[in-house]
Amino acid sequence: MLESAYPFYFIQKDKGDSEGLLRILLYRFKSAKSKLVYIVRVEEYEHNIYAVKFYQKSHSLSKNKYRIMTNTNEPRRIINTCINIMLTIYQSNKKASFGFVGANGFDEDISCTKRYRVYSRIIATYFSDEYFYHKENIDKSAYMLINNISLDENPNLVEQIESFFIKQYDYFGNCSADVTR
């Protein structure tokens, strides 16, 4: 576990609310610096894929909750807390793979967003190629960490995951700029 993170608490587990979405896991943590409370929503999909999203609790009813900047100048501790949640999931499911999208700010295009650039640098630092295959889509500011155990068992896993998300979410249609690390 990363030390420069906040303590987090599991809130609840809900059933998925769409095809392919199996479960929704909710966590919370509070910033010691800003005193703001954050919610981490982890969506579990088929193929042991977990999509990690977070937002400030006071923005929970906003349709733009993932786009609003808090301007607290503490992104590393917040992201490290999300990473610790990911590590907790990985400890209980050694086939877990992860994904995220760096949401665009209000004055930004969806390609290679500021959030994406920060998240991808931190993720590349903490998640080894030994355990995860790193797959990026810069055009959509999306990043996948595909578990190597799962990939060894299913060599078509990356294509199956991409097909699933393209079919489920209009956002991922017409994906073209992929990068592999």
Secondary structure, 3 states (H helix, E strand, C coil): CCCCCCCEEEEEEEECCCCCEEEEEEEEEECCCCCCEEEEEEEEEHHHEEEEEEEEHHHCCCCCCCCCCCCCCCHHHHHHHHHHHHHHHHHHCCCCEEEEECCCCCCCCCCCCHHHHHHHHHHHHHCCCCCEEEEEEHHHCEEEEEEHHHHHHCCCHHHHHHHHHHHHCHHHCCCCCEEEC
